């Protein structure tokens, strides 16, 4: 009987403690709520390929799209993006340089860790659909387009610096895991990105302050 009484008292104490902690946490969120922020970004790609190809050269191209940053906690956020990403590479064929353009519609989904209120690290998968292919030295690009896979999967890692105004700067590297070719050769995308963007502020959506 004493054991049953002690268990009941302990259970009641635990319930009270959990309710108290939830109340304190809810009060903090009410005082400093976290908000999602949407915006846009653009920048340059330095893209090339790695794999079964001899001495590919990189190309400098562009990316542009929209961004949504969603809070999970004070320091952890999820950032989704929808980008048009112009990529590609250059190779020498019979002592002549061929410039290949691979243009994708990409969907990066990143986990962001804010080390400070302004500096964050980010990593996550990127899913891409091939939109167009170009080669200046190919008369008919349709067969050339059909030699590439429509889907590309890669993983991104990088960091960003955000100003209080909402302006941010991003540096990211995306390493492809999918073979971009339908042929037996295995080539993968490799892209370094430098971006500048802006996250809009809605009413009272300033980020919750915290100490490191």
Buried (B, 14 or more C-beta within 10 A) or exposed (E): EEEEEEEEEEEEEEEEEEEEEEEEEEEEEEEEEBBEBBBBBBBBBBBBBBBEBEEBEBBEBEBBBEBBBBBEEBBEBBBBBEBBBBBBBBBEEEEEEBBBBBBBBBBBEBBBEBEEBEEBBBBBBBBBEBBEBBBEEBEEBEEBBEEBEEEBEBBBBBBBEBEEEBEBBBBBBBBBEBBBBEEEEEBBBBBBBBBEBBBEBEEEBEBBEEEE
